């Protein structure tokens, strides 16, 4: 199990022992969203300052950083088999990302209000 915290850390938990196995550090702001692929040992996290990070859970390290949004990321989803992530922010902006290249594939302004849910 993974959890994201207000201190910007991600914790990897043991379900059996009910304690923290590892703490991943890197975000300098509160985490707002987190998604994981246990099959690929990858996670993507987003922060309240618009940053998105890609994590290698086997190596326990950050392998990509994107200054994704000008506002807090409020929604996040991944299509792992295609290495795609969609993010939505507090200003109503959606972005589609290529995880392998850490590049933006498209931007959509959907409203002046926060994007609360996204799904790929």
Long-range contacts (C-beta under 8 A, 24 or more apart in sequence): 2-34, 2-36, 2-43, 3-34, 4-31, 4-32, 4-33, 4-34, 4-45, 5-30, 5-31, 6-30, 6-31, 8-47, 10-34, 10-43, 10-45, 10-55, 12-57, 12-60, 22-60, 24-55, 24-60, 24-61, 24-62, 26-53, 26-62, 26-65, 27-51, 27-53, 32-72, 32-73, 32-74, 33-73, 33-74, 33-75, 33-76, 33-87, 34-76, 35-76, 35-77, 35-78, 35-85, 37-78, 37-80, 39-80, 40-80, 42-80, 42-99, 44-76, 44-78, 44-85, 44-99, 46-73, 46-76, 46-87, 47-72, 47-73, 48-72, 48-73, 50-89, 52-76, 52-85, 52-87, 52-97, 54-99, 54-102, 64-99, 64-102, 65-102, 66-97, 66-102, 66-104, 68-95, 68-97, 68-104, 69-93, 69-95, 74-114, 74-115, 74-116, 75-115, 75-116, 75-117, 75-118, 76-118, 77-118, 77-119, 77-120, 78-120, 79-120, 84-120, 85-120, 86-118, 86-119, 86-120, 87-118, 88-114, 88-115, 88-116, 88-117, 88-118, 89-114, 89-115, 90-114, 90-115, 94-118
